[in-house]
Amino acid sequence: MSYNVLRPFGPTIYKSKLTTDEVVWLQEVALESAKRKQPRGHELAGNIAEQYKGIFNDDQKFGFMRFVHTHVANFMSEEIKRQNEYVINPMNDEVDWETLRFHLATGPWINFQKANEFNPIHSHNGMLSAVVYIDVPEEIKEEANDGLLTNMRCPGQIEFAYGSDVLGSSGTHKEIPETGDVLLFHAGLKHTVYPFKSDVTRVSMSFNVFDISYGKEATNE
């Protein structure tokens, strides 16, 4: 599985891609979740009318947890490597990632974002947070080229904020989401999602990862 590690300011932003099969079954999960309509908006920051609990059958839940496990392991592996560059006594980075343990105390929830809806700048609980883009209509991306005279077109984009602008470094980083994108980041990293105006629905899934442990700590050996 390929992925990129972005560090535009300090905290890591991890970016990967869903497989075609993963997009399909997560779209099925989203459809079922929309039918069941178990609202989560009262617990969330989003100014989005339809934010529902993700509903999985047993097979889908197993596949989802393996999916989360893979991406969290990739993220933590990169963080260990990064930390080892700055410490006198580096950690052992030869980790058996099958020992990785965590839980999802909040989420997953699915956002069905429509025109003019948005997420104000906020952060999350837990250790890591994730956004998985299940369906991003092309019309949203095309809004950035609608001729409006501004140099900061950002319809439907997610923006991360950390620190302030200084010479050679920006305090923010924008991503233009596409269907299948997976983003992981530290839960305390502030971020916002901008509105769009097209008459479409953008579907994304989010969750927070708590209590990450691995090796002897995780297996109680």
JOKA-V325963 format. One line per field, one symbol per residue. ss: DSSP state (2 for helix, 1 for strand, 0 for the rest). burial: + if it has 16 or more other C-alpha atoms within 10 Angstrom, else -. Layout:
BEGIN
ss = ???
burial = ???
END
This chain:
BEGIN
ss = 00111100000011111002222222222222222200102220001001111000022222222222222222222222222200000000000022201111111111111000011111000001111111100222222220000000000001111000010010011110000011111100011110000000011111111111100222200
burial = ----+--++--+++++++---++-++++++--++----+++----+++-+++++++-------+---++-++++++-+-+----------------+--+++-+-++++++++++-+++-++++-+-++++++++++--++-++--------++++++++++---------++---++++++++++++++++++++-+-+++++++++++-+-+-------
END
